[in-house]
Amino acid sequence: MAEEKEEQKEQQQAEQQAQQEQEEVEVPAKFKKIVEEIEQMKVADLAELVKILEKKFGVSALPAQVVPQAAPQPGQEAGGAEEKSEYDIVLTKVGDKKIEVIKVVRDVTQKGLKESKDLVDAAENQPQVVKEKVKKEEAEEIKKKFEVAGAQVELK
C-alpha cells in the first residue's frame, strides 16, 4: 500500500516535471517518437530503463564530480607523499539508522533539521560533502561519530 502511494507520488512529480519541461524544451523531430514513448512510461519503468542504459553503454546518469588537484608547492616533488592537514568529510552511505545520522549531521554542521535531513536524503543516492577543510584530528572524531550512527564516511 505504501509502495503504491510512493509510486503514485513519484509519477505525479514526474508528470509535473515533464509538463514544465515540455513547455521549456523543444524536441527535435528525430527524437519526438522516443520522447513520446518515454512520457508514457511509469517512473519505476524509467528507473529500470536508466539502469539498463547505464550497463549497456557503460555510463552513469549521475553528474561527474571533478576534484581539482592542488599544484605541488615549491620544494615539494610532484606526487610526493606529504600527509594532508585538512580533509573534506564525505557521507557515502547512510545505513539503517537514518535519524541518528541526521542528528550527527546537525551536530557537526550546526545546520537545521530540514537542511540536515535533505543532506542525508541526498547522500542515499550520491555521496555528499558534510564538512570541508577539517583538521585531521577533528575529521577522525567526526568519522567515528558517523560510524557509531551506522553511516559510512570518507575523508578526502
C-alpha positions as CSV (number, residue, x, y, z in Angstrom):
1,M,0.0,0.0,0.0
2,A,2.8,2.4,1.0
3,E,4.7,1.5,-2.2
4,E,1.7,2.2,-4.3
5,K,1.3,5.7,-2.8
6,E,5.0,6.3,-3.2
7,E,4.8,5.2,-6.8
8,Q,1.8,7.4,-7.5
9,K,3.5,10.4,-5.8
10,E,6.7,9.8,-7.9
11,Q,4.6,9.5,-11.1
12,Q,2.7,12.8,-10.3
13,Q,6.0,14.5,-9.7
14,A,7.4,13.1,-13.0
15,E,4.3,14.2,-14.9
16,Q,4.6,17.8,-13.4
17,Q,8.2,17.9,-14.3
18,A,7.5,16.6,-17.7
19,Q,4.9,19.3,-18.3
20,Q,7.2,22.0,-17.2
21,E,10.0,20.7,-19.4
22,Q,7.6,20.3,-22.3
23,E,6.8,23.9,-22.1
24,E,10.5,24.8,-22.0
25,V,12.1,22.2,-24.2
26,E,11.6,21.9,-28.0
27,V,12.2,18.3,-29.0
28,P,13.9,17.8,-32.4
29,A,11.8,15.8,-34.9
30,K,14.2,12.9,-34.9
31,F,13.6,12.3,-31.2
32,K,9.8,13.0,-30.9
33,K,8.8,9.3,-31.1
34,I,11.3,8.3,-28.4
35,V,10.3,11.2,-26.1
36,E,6.6,10.4,-26.6
37,E,7.2,6.7,-25.6
38,I,9.2,7.8,-22.6
39,E,6.5,10.2,-21.5
40,Q,4.0,7.3,-21.3
41,M,6.2,5.2,-19.1
42,K,5.8,4.8,-15.3
43,V,8.6,6.1,-13.0
44,A,9.6,2.6,-12.0
45,D,10.0,1.6,-15.6
46,L,12.0,4.7,-16.3
47,A,14.3,3.9,-13.4
48,E,14.8,0.4,-14.8
49,L,15.5,1.8,-18.3
50,V,18.1,4.1,-17.0
51,K,19.9,1.2,-15.2
52,I,19.8,-0.8,-18.4
53,L,21.2,2.0,-20.5
54,E,23.9,2.7,-17.9
55,K,25.0,-1.0,-18.1
56,K,24.7,-1.3,-21.8
57,F,26.8,1.8,-22.6
58,G,29.0,2.0,-19.5
59,V,27.8,5.4,-18.5
60,S,26.2,7.0,-15.4
61,A,23.2,9.2,-15.1
62,L,24.9,10.9,-12.1
63,P,26.8,14.1,-12.8
64,A,30.6,13.6,-12.7
65,Q,32.3,15.1,-9.8
66,V,35.5,16.9,-10.7
67,V,38.1,17.0,-7.9
68,P,40.7,19.7,-8.5
69,Q,44.3,18.6,-7.7
70,A,46.5,21.1,-6.0
71,A,49.7,22.1,-7.7
72,P,52.9,20.9,-5.9
73,Q,54.2,23.5,-3.5
74,P,57.7,24.9,-4.1
75,G,60.2,22.4,-2.7
76,Q,57.7,19.5,-2.9
77,E,58.1,16.9,-5.6
78,A,55.1,16.1,-7.8
79,G,53.4,13.0,-6.5
80,G,55.2,13.4,-3.1
81,A,53.6,11.6,-0.2
82,E,53.1,14.6,2.1
83,E,50.2,14.0,4.5
84,K,47.2,16.2,4.2
85,S,46.4,18.6,7.1
86,E,42.8,19.3,6.1
87,Y,40.1,16.9,5.0
88,D,36.7,17.0,3.5
89,I,34.2,14.7,5.2
90,V,32.0,12.9,2.6
91,L,29.0,10.9,3.7
92,T,29.0,7.9,1.4
93,K,26.4,5.5,2.9
94,V,23.6,6.4,5.4
95,G,22.8,2.9,6.8
96,D,19.8,1.8,8.8
97,K,19.9,4.4,11.5
98,K,18.9,7.4,9.3
99,I,17.6,9.5,12.3
100,E,20.9,9.0,14.2
101,V,22.8,10.1,11.1
102,I,20.7,13.2,10.7
103,K,21.4,14.0,14.4
104,V,25.2,13.7,13.7
105,V,24.9,15.9,10.6
106,R,23.1,18.6,12.7
107,D,25.7,18.3,15.4
108,V,28.7,18.5,13.0
109,T,27.4,21.2,10.7
110,Q,25.2,23.3,13.0
111,K,22.5,23.1,10.3
112,G,18.8,23.0,11.0
113,L,16.7,19.8,10.9
114,K,15.5,20.3,7.3
115,E,18.9,21.0,5.9
116,S,20.4,18.1,7.7
117,K,17.6,15.7,6.5
118,D,18.0,17.0,2.9
119,L,21.7,16.3,3.0
120,V,21.2,12.8,4.4
121,D,18.5,12.1,1.8
122,A,20.7,13.2,-1.0
123,A,23.6,11.0,0.4
124,E,21.4,7.9,-0.1
125,N,21.7,8.5,-3.9
126,Q,25.1,10.1,-4.2
127,P,28.0,10.8,-1.7
128,Q,27.6,14.3,-0.1
129,V,30.2,16.5,1.4
130,V,29.2,17.1,5.1
131,K,32.0,19.4,6.1
132,E,35.1,20.9,4.3
133,K,38.6,21.7,5.3
134,V,38.6,20.0,8.7
135,K,41.8,19.3,10.7
136,K,42.8,15.7,10.8
137,E,42.0,15.1,14.5
138,E,38.6,16.6,14.2
139,A,37.9,14.7,11.0
140,E,38.8,11.4,12.6
141,E,36.5,12.3,15.6
142,I,33.6,13.2,13.2
143,K,34.2,10.0,11.3
144,K,33.8,7.9,14.5
145,K,30.5,9.7,15.3
146,F,29.1,8.8,11.9
147,E,30.3,5.2,12.2
148,V,28.6,4.9,15.6
149,A,25.4,6.1,14.0
150,G,25.7,3.4,11.3
151,A,26.9,5.6,8.4
152,Q,30.0,5.4,6.3
153,V,32.1,8.4,5.5
154,E,35.3,9.1,3.6
155,L,38.0,11.6,4.4
156,K,39.2,13.2,1.2
